[in-house]
Amino acid sequence: MAESQAPSQQVEDPFAGRRRSWRVRSPKTLVATLSILLLFIVLGLFGPHIAPEDPFQLNLVGRLQPPFFEAEGSLDHPLGTDDLGRDTLSRLIYGARISLLAIVMVIPLATVIGSILGILAGWFGGWTSRVIMALVDLQLAMPAILIAVFLRAIWEPSLSNVVIVLVFALWATFARLVRGETLGLKEREFVLAARTIGANDLRIMVRHVLPSLVNSIVILATLNVATVVIAEAGLSFLGVGIPQDSISWGIMISQGRGVIVTAWWLVTVPGIAIIVVSLVVNLFGDWLRDFLDPQLRNIQR
């Protein structure tokens, strides 16, 4: 009996247009995104030379001055002052330095550790894969905040603690991604050809498999930058990150929450900074994914 075949129909995703609208679709949006990212990097690198005032200098006479656009505000302190009279703009600029340091230290470590373990698990399989994936499952089941509290109990607060916690929290995402893609790549023709000519496992992984994974690893690393910014601020806000006498956006929010009703800018300004940096990093990561993946570019066309 002949089987009737219905004509295939392409189902339109009702949310596709909404998702695409958030992507970096125009050169102007891309330029704006890159400009904000560049500003963040410049502030992080050269903050001490750019800040208009010493962010640690106390001025109790000028405490809790509002931003310049309010009635009692002044251009001497464009974003106001805190409850100790310290300039909010200068502290905001200095806070970018901690976020940038966390990114520079966490992302490469998590990327390298997770990628190496992921390639080993995907390539060798067997007990190697089972052990590594068991570690991944264990890490995913253990909240990073518990590690932060544990380190806070045995060590003094420091940026090193934040780096350890965030590397612990992020390496598994790289391991899972790389393992999955390695499983597919190991059966590809160019890998089988390398085996045929006598290449050993290490050479194949380094010369053939790893280059094919670079795009995915770079995209995931870029998207995790926003995670590092938010997580560092959260740990500092909770008091398990960097020392409280240092400056970070999370500490600024923590110190300003007690006077949030009368001095809203102490929480709002660093909060907006965290949101903006996280948003532009995600937009850049989304654009980078579309740029590096030809299939996505064809879909958009």
C-alpha positions as semicolon CSV with decimal commas, in nm:
position;residue;x (nm);y (nm);z (nm)
1;M;0,000;0,000;0,000
2;A;0,141;0,330;-0,099
3;E;0,201;0,574;0,178
4;S;0,083;0,927;0,131
5;Q;0,343;1,188;0,210
6;A;0,232;1,527;0,327
7;P;0,430;1,815;0,190
8;S;0,686;1,937;0,437
9;Q;0,610;2,275;0,584
10;Q;0,854;2,503;0,756
11;V;0,724;2,605;1,095
12;E;0,783;2,967;1,175
13;D;0,918;3,036;1,520
14;P;0,689;3,304;1,671
15;F;0,971;3,428;1,895
16;A;1,243;3,432;1,630
17;G;1,185;3,793;1,535
18;R;1,192;3,900;1,896
19;R;1,518;3,716;1,957
20;R;1,675;3,857;1,641
21;S;1,575;4,207;1,745
22;W;1,809;4,178;2,043
23;R;2,104;4,082;1,827
24;V;2,363;4,322;1,700
25;R;2,202;4,366;1,359
26;S;2,333;4,703;1,241
27;P;2,679;4,858;1,222
28;K;2,567;5,140;1,452
29;T;2,464;4,894;1,722
30;L;2,790;4,706;1,683
31;V;2,991;5,028;1,709
32;A;2,800;5,130;2,021
33;T;2,855;4,786;2,176
34;L;3,226;4,786;2,100
35;S;3,258;5,145;2,224
36;I;3,111;5,059;2,563
37;L;3,332;4,751;2,589
38;L;3,637;4,958;2,499
39;L;3,540;5,219;2,759
40;F;3,509;4,947;3,023
41;I;3,854;4,811;2,934
42;V;4,012;5,158;2,937
43;L;3,860;5,238;3,276
44;G;3,980;4,907;3,411
45;L;4,334;4,956;3,283
46;F;4,382;5,328;3,345
47;G;4,128;5,399;3,618
48;P;4,375;5,551;3,868
49;H;4,486;5,802;3,603
50;I;4,133;5,883;3,485
51;A;3,944;5,914;3,815
52;P;3,887;6,283;3,899
53;E;3,943;6,231;4,273
54;D;4,093;5,991;4,521
55;P;3,814;5,734;4,578
56;F;3,934;5,673;4,934
57;Q;3,944;6,038;5,041
58;L;3,690;6,118;5,312
59;N;3,493;6,442;5,318
60;L;3,230;6,431;5,588
61;V;3,123;6,787;5,513
62;G;3,018;6,685;5,162
63;R;2,862;6,350;5,247
64;L;2,558;6,221;5,058
65;Q;2,562;6,490;4,791
66;P;2,320;6,396;4,511
67;P;2,416;6,375;4,141
68;F;2,457;6,697;3,945
69;F;2,111;6,682;3,786
70;E;1,934;6,709;4,122
71;A;1,865;7,037;4,298
72;E;2,150;7,013;4,549
73;G;2,389;6,840;4,313
74;S;2,717;6,976;4,182
75;L;2,944;6,912;3,885
76;D;3,228;6,874;4,135
77;H;3,076;6,532;4,206
78;P;2,873;6,445;3,892
79;L;2,740;6,119;4,039
80;G;2,722;6,239;4,398
81;T;2,907;6,122;4,708
82;D;2,857;5,841;4,957
83;D;2,793;5,852;5,331
84;L;3,163;5,927;5,392
85;G;3,188;6,197;5,129
86;R;3,379;5,987;4,877
87;D;3,325;6,065;4,509
88;T;3,092;5,809;4,350
89;L;3,227;5,857;3,996
90;S;3,584;5,792;4,108
91;R;3,479;5,482;4,298
92;L;3,282;5,360;3,996
93;I;3,590;5,396;3,776
94;Y;3,809;5,214;4,027
95;G;3,548;4,938;4,057
96;A;3,584;4,857;3,688
97;R;3,943;4,755;3,760
98;I;3,839;4,470;3,991
99;S;3,584;4,342;3,740
100;L;3,841;4,349;3,460
101;L;4,101;4,171;3,674
102;A;3,848;3,900;3,758
103;I;3,768;3,853;3,389
104;V;4,134;3,835;3,285
105;M;4,215;3,578;3,554
106;V;3,900;3,363;3,556
107;I;3,811;3,323;3,189
108;P;4,151;3,191;3,066
109;L;4,186;2,950;3,360
110;A;3,832;2,813;3,329
111;T;3,867;2,789;2,951
112;V;4,197;2,600;2,958
113;I;4,100;2,360;3,239
114;G;3,755;2,285;3,100
115;S;3,872;2,251;2,740
116;I;4,156;2,011;2,824
117;L;3,933;1,789;3,035
118;G;3,656;1,805;2,774
119;I;3,885;1,696;2,491
120;L;4,025;1,411;2,699
121;A;3,677;1,293;2,794
122;G;3,545;1,310;2,439
123;W;3,848;1,158;2,271
124;F;3,932;0,865;2,498
125;G;3,584;0,788;2,632
126;G;3,556;0,491;2,868
127;W;3,665;0,541;3,227
128;T;3,834;0,870;3,140
129;S;3,504;1,017;3,025
130;R;3,316;0,868;3,321
131;V;3,556;1,015;3,577
132;I;3,564;1,360;3,418
133;M;3,189;1,377;3,370
134;A;3,139;1,262;3,730
135;L;3,350;1,560;3,836
136;V;3,138;1,782;3,613
137;D;2,817;1,652;3,770
138;L;2,966;1,699;4,117
139;Q;3,061;2,056;4,039
140;L;2,720;2,138;3,895
141;A;2,553;1,992;4,205
142;M;2,762;2,203;4,443
143;P;2,671;2,575;4,465
144;A;2,971;2,799;4,417
145;I;2,860;3,014;4,710
146;L;2,940;2,724;4,945
147;I;3,297;2,720;4,817
148;A;3,314;3,097;4,866
149;V;3,194;3,069;5,226
150;F;3,441;2,786;5,293
151;L;3,734;2,986;5,154
152;R;3,621;3,290;5,352
153;A;3,633;3,081;5,670
154;I;3,992;2,964;5,620
155;W;4,146;3,256;5,431
156;E;4,122;3,632;5,438
157;P;3,903;3,790;5,169
158;S;4,097;3,845;4,848
159;L;4,063;3,850;4,473
160;S;4,233;3,509;4,467
161;N;3,935;3,362;4,652
162;V;3,700;3,507;4,392
163;V;3,910;3,362;4,110
164;I;3,915;3,015;4,268
165;V;3,539;3,017;4,321
166;L;3,454;3,137;3,971
167;V;3,698;2,902;3,798
168;F;3,541;2,619;3,997
169;A;3,196;2,736;3,888
170;L;3,272;2,777;3,516
171;W;3,516;2,508;3,405
172;A;3,244;2,243;3,383
173;T;3,050;2,440;3,119
174;F;3,355;2,433;2,893
175;A;3,418;2,065;2,964
176;R;3,064;1,964;2,867
177;L;3,065;2,170;2,548
178;V;3,408;2,052;2,433
179;R;3,336;1,687;2,516
180;G;3,016;1,691;2,312
181;E;3,181;1,847;2,008
182;T;3,486;1,621;2,035
183;L;3,260;1,315;2,021
184;G;3,136;1,433;1,683
185;L;3,473;1,544;1,550
186;K;3,655;1,219;1,628
187;E;3,453;1,041;1,358
188;R;3,505;1,304;1,089
189;E;3,696;1,223;0,772
190;F;3,994;1,447;0,839
191;V;4,047;1,285;1,181
192;L;4,021;0,935;1,034
193;A;4,268;1,037;0,764
194;A;4,514;1,158;1,028
195;R;4,483;0,824;1,205
196;T;4,543;0,642;0,880
197;I;4,878;0,812;0,823
198;G;4,990;0,719;1,174
199;A;4,935;1,038;1,375
200;N;4,918;0,974;1,749
201;D;4,633;1,084;1,976
202;L;4,809;1,394;2,109
203;R;4,895;1,521;1,762
204;I;4,541;1,466;1,634
205;M;4,386;1,642;1,933
206;V;4,620;1,940;1,912
207;R;4,654;1,976;1,534
208;H;4,310;1,871;1,412
209;V;4,045;1,859;1,686
210;L;4,136;2,168;1,888
211;P;4,137;2,411;1,591
212;S;3,785;2,294;1,505
213;L;3,674;2,377;1,859
214;V;3,820;2,726;1,877
215;N;3,508;2,909;1,756
216;S;3,279;2,741;2,008
217;I;3,526;2,790;2,292
218;V;3,576;3,159;2,212
219;I;3,201;3,221;2,196
220;L;3,138;3,045;2,528
221;A;3,426;3,233;2,690
222;T;3,286;3,564;2,568
223;L;2,939;3,489;2,701
224;N;3,086;3,387;3,037
225;V;3,246;3,729;3,078
226;A;2,909;3,868;3,187
227;T;2,875;3,582;3,434
228;V;3,210;3,675;3,589
229;V;3,112;4,042;3,623
230;I;2,782;3,959;3,792
231;A;2,927;3,683;4,010
232;E;3,219;3,895;4,132
233;A;2,980;4,174;4,225
234;G;2,751;3,926;4,400
235;L;3,030;3,768;4,603
236;S;3,163;4,111;4,703
237;F;2,812;4,222;4,796
238;L;2,775;3,921;5,026
239;G;3,112;3,986;5,188
240;V;3,280;3,668;5,062
241;G;3,468;3,832;4,776
242;I;3,739;4,094;4,790
243;P;3,809;4,284;5,118
244;Q;3,541;4,533;5,215
245;D;3,795;4,818;5,231
246;S;3,859;4,771;4,858
247;I;3,644;4,908;4,579
248;S;3,421;4,699;4,355
249;W;3,075;4,753;4,218
250;G;2,935;4,486;4,447
251;I;3,089;4,649;4,754
252;M;2,950;4,988;4,647
253;I;2,600;4,839;4,634
254;S;2,650;4,668;4,970
255;Q;2,769;4,988;5,137
256;G;2,490;5,195;4,984
257;R;2,196;4,970;5,067
258;G;2,166;5,117;5,419
259;V;2,084;5,462;5,282
260;I;1,909;5,358;4,962
261;V;1,596;5,560;5,047
262;T;1,780;5,891;5,086
263;A;2,082;5,822;4,861
264;W;1,948;5,608;4,579
265;W;2,248;5,677;4,354
266;L;2,484;5,476;4,574
267;V;2,306;5,157;4,467
268;T;2,167;5,262;4,130
269;V;2,492;5,384;3,971
270;P;2,700;5,066;4,024
271;G;2,391;4,857;3,951
272;I;2,348;5,025;3,613
273;A;2,719;4,973;3,542
274;I;2,686;4,599;3,606
275;I;2,374;4,575;3,388
276;V;2,525;4,774;3,100
277;V;2,853;4,580;3,093
278;S;2,671;4,247;3,114
279;L;2,430;4,348;2,837
280;V;2,693;4,468;2,591
281;V;2,909;4,161;2,656
282;N;2,613;3,935;2,579
283;L;2,531;4,136;2,267
284;F;2,891;4,111;2,153
285;G;2,894;3,738;2,225
286;D;2,574;3,695;2,026
287;W;2,720;3,889;1,734
288;L;3,042;3,689;1,755
289;R;2,847;3,363;1,745
290;D;2,658;3,476;1,436
291;F;2,979;3,596;1,272
292;L;3,173;3,275;1,335
293;D;2,888;3,037;1,249
294;P;2,812;3,043;0,874
295;Q;2,486;2,852;0,924
296;L;2,348;3,128;1,146
297;R;2,456;3,390;0,893
298;N;2,269;3,205;0,618
299;I;1,957;3,180;0,835
300;Q;1,961;3,555;0,900
301;R;1,990;3,624;0,530
